[in-house]
Amino acid sequence: MNKITVINTEYITASRTLEIIALENSRRRRCVFVYNYEGTHFRFFDTLRSVFEFFEKGQEPSHSFNSEPELDSYLKYY
């Protein structure tokens, strides 16, 4: 199971953020990114490049969630 630590939160607007999150388990540590749209839709990105592709080209990530508990459950075991 991963330990989840929010490293930084960038505010795009008052209701839209991009979080940089560290996921750490006994074997490794990795940073991922979560775009939070108004607290009702969360998009998960595993690379910074995929974040840029989303904002520049509109390319949707392979994982998105409609609630924070869904996202947290996914992050625990990613």
N, C-alpha and C positions, 0 to 999 in steps of 0.2 A: 504494500500500500504506500502511496506517495504522501509525503509531507508537502502541503501547499503553502507557498509564501508569496504574497503580492509584493513585488519589488518596486513597482512604480505605476501610477495611474495618470495618464494624460487626458485632460479634458478637451474634447473636440468642440463640444457645445455643453451647455449646462446639463443636458440629459443624454449625452453620448460620450463614452469613454473608451480608451484603449488601455488595457491593463497588461503589464509585463509580469508574468508569474513564473516563479521557480518551482519545479516539481523535483522532489528529491526522495530517493529511496536508498536502500543499503548498497546498491550497485552504482548509481550515477545520479547526476544532477543535470537538469536541462531547463531551458527557458522556453516558454510558449507565450502566445498572445491571445487576448480575448477582447473582442469588440462588443461593447455593451450598448445596445440600442434601446434607450428609454427604460431600461430595467425589465423589458418584456421579451427581448430577443438577443441571444448571445451567439456570436460567431467565433469559432475556435480556429486558430492558426498555429501550425507547428514550426513555421519559419518566418523570418522577417520578410523574405521575398514574397511569400504568399499574402502578407499584409499589404505590401505595395501593389501587388496585382489586383487585390480587391478594390483598393482606393483609386488606382489609376485606370484599370480596365474593367472594373465591375465583375471580376471573376469570383464567384461564390466559393467559399471553402467547402471541404467535404463534410464537415461537422458543424451543425448549428443546433441550438437548444432554445426551448420556449420558456424555461424557468431556470432560476439559479440552482435549485436542488438537483435538476437534471445535469447541469454543467458540473457541479461539484462532484456528483457521483462518477461522472466520466473522468474527471481529473484525478480522482483518487487512484484509479487503476490504469491510467494512460501509460 
